[in-house]
Amino acid sequence: MAETRKYYRALRNQREEKGSKQLLTTESKTA
């Protein structure tokens, strides 16, 4: 059970990192 929790946490972290990178790229384009 703990292993799956780690797995989901890693997936969520990757998704958040991708989202923040996209936000940074869009902000730099508009700025």
PDB file as gemmi writes it, atoms N, CA and C in Angstrom:
CRYST1    1.000    1.000    1.000  90.00  90.00  90.00 P 1                      
ATOM      1  N   MET A   1       0.838  -1.207   0.000  1.00  0.00           N  
ATOM      2  CA  MET A   1       0.000   0.000   0.000  1.00  0.00           C  
ATOM      3  C   MET A   1       0.876   1.262   0.000  1.00  0.00           C  
ATOM      4  N   ALA A   2       1.897   1.248   0.799  1.00  0.00           N  
ATOM      5  CA  ALA A   2       2.763   2.434   0.853  1.00  0.00           C  
ATOM      6  C   ALA A   2       3.451   2.667  -0.493  1.00  0.00           C  
ATOM      7  N   GLU A   3       3.799   1.573  -1.177  1.00  0.00           N  
ATOM      8  CA  GLU A   3       4.468   1.708  -2.478  1.00  0.00           C  
ATOM      9  C   GLU A   3       3.551   2.423  -3.474  1.00  0.00           C  
ATOM     10  N   THR A   4       2.281   2.045  -3.500  1.00  0.00           N  
ATOM     11  CA  THR A   4       1.357   2.690  -4.439  1.00  0.00           C  
ATOM     12  C   THR A   4       1.203   4.164  -4.082  1.00  0.00           C  
ATOM     13  N   ARG A   5       1.208   4.465  -2.786  1.00  0.00           N  
ATOM     14  CA  ARG A   5       1.082   5.869  -2.370  1.00  0.00           C  
ATOM     15  C   ARG A   5       2.268   6.669  -2.888  1.00  0.00           C  
ATOM     16  N   LYS A   6       3.468   6.100  -2.754  1.00  0.00           N  
ATOM     17  CA  LYS A   6       4.665   6.779  -3.281  1.00  0.00           C  
ATOM     18  C   LYS A   6       4.528   6.998  -4.780  1.00  0.00           C  
ATOM     19  N   TYR A   7       4.033   5.954  -5.461  1.00  0.00           N  
ATOM     20  CA  TYR A   7       3.891   6.023  -6.921  1.00  0.00           C  
ATOM     21  C   TYR A   7       2.959   7.164  -7.314  1.00  0.00           C  
ATOM     22  N   TYR A   8       1.797   7.231  -6.643  1.00  0.00           N  
ATOM     23  CA  TYR A   8       0.845   8.288  -6.988  1.00  0.00           C  
ATOM     24  C   TYR A   8       1.419   9.660  -6.653  1.00  0.00           C  
ATOM     25  N   ARG A   9       2.158   9.742  -5.562  1.00  0.00           N  
ATOM     26  CA  ARG A   9       2.748  11.029  -5.195  1.00  0.00           C  
ATOM     27  C   ARG A   9       3.745  11.477  -6.255  1.00  0.00           C  
ATOM     28  N   ALA A  10       4.539  10.526  -6.759  1.00  0.00           N  
ATOM     29  CA  ALA A  10       5.519  10.846  -7.807  1.00  0.00           C  
ATOM     30  C   ALA A  10       4.798  11.320  -9.064  1.00  0.00           C  
ATOM     31  N   LEU A  11       3.711  10.624  -9.422  1.00  0.00           N  
ATOM     32  CA  LEU A  11       2.952  11.036 -10.608  1.00  0.00           C  
ATOM     33  C   LEU A  11       2.426  12.451 -10.433  1.00  0.00           C  
ATOM     34  N   ARG A  12       1.877  12.734  -9.262  1.00  0.00           N  
ATOM     35  CA  ARG A  12       1.319  14.066  -9.026  1.00  0.00           C  
ATOM     36  C   ARG A  12       2.425  15.116  -9.097  1.00  0.00           C  
ATOM     37  N   ASN A  13       3.590  14.813  -8.531  1.00  0.00           N  
ATOM     38  CA  ASN A  13       4.703  15.761  -8.576  1.00  0.00           C  
ATOM     39  C   ASN A  13       5.109  16.037 -10.016  1.00  0.00           C  
ATOM     40  N   GLN A  14       5.200  14.985 -10.828  1.00  0.00           N  
ATOM     41  CA  GLN A  14       5.577  15.180 -12.230  1.00  0.00           C  
ATOM     42  C   GLN A  14       4.560  16.073 -12.923  1.00  0.00           C  
ATOM     43  N   ARG A  15       3.265  15.818 -12.663  1.00  0.00           N  
ATOM     44  CA  ARG A  15       2.214  16.601 -13.313  1.00  0.00           C  
ATOM     45  C   ARG A  15       2.322  18.063 -12.875  1.00  0.00           C  
ATOM     46  N   GLU A  16       2.569  18.304 -11.588  1.00  0.00           N  
ATOM     47  CA  GLU A  16       2.674  19.686 -11.113  1.00  0.00           C  
ATOM     48  C   GLU A  16       3.880  20.373 -11.734  1.00  0.00           C  
ATOM     49  N   GLU A  17       4.995  19.635 -11.856  1.00  0.00           N  
ATOM     50  CA  GLU A  17       6.188  20.230 -12.471  1.00  0.00           C  
ATOM     51  C   GLU A  17       5.911  20.627 -13.907  1.00  0.00           C  
ATOM     52  N   LYS A  18       5.233  19.751 -14.652  1.00  0.00           N  
ATOM     53  CA  LYS A  18       4.903  20.060 -16.045  1.00  0.00           C  
ATOM     54  C   LYS A  18       4.027  21.303 -16.104  1.00  0.00           C  
ATOM     55  N   GLY A  19       3.034  21.379 -15.225  1.00  0.00           N  
ATOM     56  CA  GLY A  19       2.117  22.515 -15.215  1.00  0.00           C  
ATOM     57  C   GLY A  19       2.862  23.814 -14.926  1.00  0.00           C  
ATOM     58  N   SER A  20       3.763  23.802 -13.934  1.00  0.00           N  
ATOM     59  CA  SER A  20       4.491  25.017 -13.593  1.00  0.00           C  
ATOM     60  C   SER A  20       5.388  25.431 -14.755  1.00  0.00           C  
ATOM     61  N   LYS A  21       6.001  24.455 -15.437  1.00  0.00           N  
ATOM     62  CA  LYS A  21       6.856  24.796 -16.580  1.00  0.00           C  
ATOM     63  C   LYS A  21       6.026  25.439 -17.683  1.00  0.00           C  
ATOM     64  N   GLN A  22       4.833  24.894 -17.933  1.00  0.00           N  
ATOM     65  CA  GLN A  22       3.970  25.468 -18.961  1.00  0.00           C  
ATOM     66  C   GLN A  22       3.588  26.896 -18.571  1.00  0.00           C  
ATOM     67  N   LEU A  23       3.279  27.121 -17.291  1.00  0.00           N  
ATOM     68  CA  LEU A  23       2.916  28.460 -16.841  1.00  0.00           C  
ATOM     69  C   LEU A  23       4.086  29.421 -17.072  1.00  0.00           C  
ATOM     70  N   LEU A  24       5.299  28.977 -16.749  1.00  0.00           N  
ATOM     71  CA  LEU A  24       6.465  29.834 -16.927  1.00  0.00           C  
ATOM     72  C   LEU A  24       6.641  30.190 -18.401  1.00  0.00           C  
ATOM     73  N   THR A  25       6.494  29.215 -19.294  1.00  0.00           N  
ATOM     74  CA  THR A  25       6.686  29.478 -20.718  1.00  0.00           C  
ATOM     75  C   THR A  25       5.629  30.454 -21.221  1.00  0.00           C  
ATOM     76  N   THR A  26       4.390  30.280 -20.810  1.00  0.00           N  
ATOM     77  CA  THR A  26       3.329  31.178 -21.277  1.00  0.00           C  
ATOM     78  C   THR A  26       3.560  32.584 -20.728  1.00  0.00           C  
ATOM     79  N   GLU A  27       3.996  32.682 -19.477  1.00  0.00           N  
ATOM     80  CA  GLU A  27       4.235  34.005 -18.896  1.00  0.00           C  
ATOM     81  C   GLU A  27       5.359  34.721 -19.635  1.00  0.00           C  
ATOM     82  N   SER A  28       6.434  33.991 -19.953  1.00  0.00           N  
ATOM     83  CA  SER A  28       7.555  34.621 -20.646  1.00  0.00           C  
ATOM     84  C   SER A  28       7.141  35.073 -22.048  1.00  0.00           C  
ATOM     85  N   LYS A  29       6.243  34.310 -22.681  1.00  0.00           N  
ATOM     86  CA  LYS A  29       5.789  34.689 -24.032  1.00  0.00           C  
ATOM     87  C   LYS A  29       4.980  35.983 -23.969  1.00  0.00           C  
ATOM     88  N   THR A  30       4.065  36.072 -22.998  1.00  0.00           N  
ATOM     89  CA  THR A  30       3.207  37.258 -22.911  1.00  0.00           C  
ATOM     90  C   THR A  30       4.009  38.465 -22.440  1.00  0.00           C  
ATOM     91  N   ALA A  31       5.022  38.262 -21.598  1.00  0.00           N  
ATOM     92  CA  ALA A  31       5.781  39.378 -21.035  1.00  0.00           C  
ATOM     93  C   ALA A  31       6.757  40.007 -22.014  1.00  0.00           C  
TER      94      ALA A  31                                                      
END                                                                             
